[in-house]
Amino acid sequence: MGLKQTVGRQLAPRIQELAPGLTTSFVREALNRAIDGVGPLAPAATAADKQLDEQRGDVERAIHEVIENNVRMAGAQGFVTNIGGLVTMAVTIPANVTGLALIQCRMVAGIAHLRGHDLDDPRVRNAILALLLGEEQVGDLVKKRKLPSTPMGLATAPAHDPTLDGTISLVVATDIVTRVAGKRLATTVGRRVPVIGGVVGAGADGFATWKVGRYADRELLPRKR
């Protein structure tokens, strides 16, 4: 296990000490705000439809633009929340956790919308959150029967299983916190240069978001609107 994974798993349980308000509920709140829109960020479906108009109805090109736009945003917020170094880590970890969750939820929700999925459907919302885990972890959870199916299977299940809501929120929250916390310590302890840490953080968040976007693009098959 590498430095990032090791320190991430050690620090993740202490997130409540660093930010008592940061619970698994932030995952659902991030998803809701991503879909409904918050501040300068338009609702996910609105932003996706804008790209569809700009690409003259070409869904695949619109999805590509949705991914690229959100990757850039993830990189930008990753830089801003990394430049403080070790001194401000207690503040920036929660900020980066919520920011990354919001941006990735917005991106995946936009892709789901363009593929004809109903963002108001709780099954689709669970699928969106599951996609944030990445293909490898989803496959592992399905194999261990901690998830009943792949994200596409969740989105198209015969009925919504409310018991999955809490399970998926907990797994996604833990995963995001672990990745972000581990990245903070790996970049700052390893380099001791805050600005370099910001550059590394921007690249890591942008790349992680790109991987999630590509996974969502492959996984979410088209449905009739």
Secondary structure, DSSP 4 states (H G I P E B T S, - for coil): --HHHHHHHHHGGGHHHH-TT--THHHHHHHHHHHH-BTTBPPHHHHHHHHHHHTTT-HHHHHHHHHHHHHHHHHHHHHHTTTTGGGGHHHHHHHHHHHHHHHHHHHHHHHHHHTT--TT-HHHHHHHHHHTT-HHHHHHHHHTTSSSS-HHHHHT-SS--THHHHHHHHHHHHHHHHHHHHHHHHHHHHH--HHHHHHHHHHHHHHHHHHHHHHHHHH------
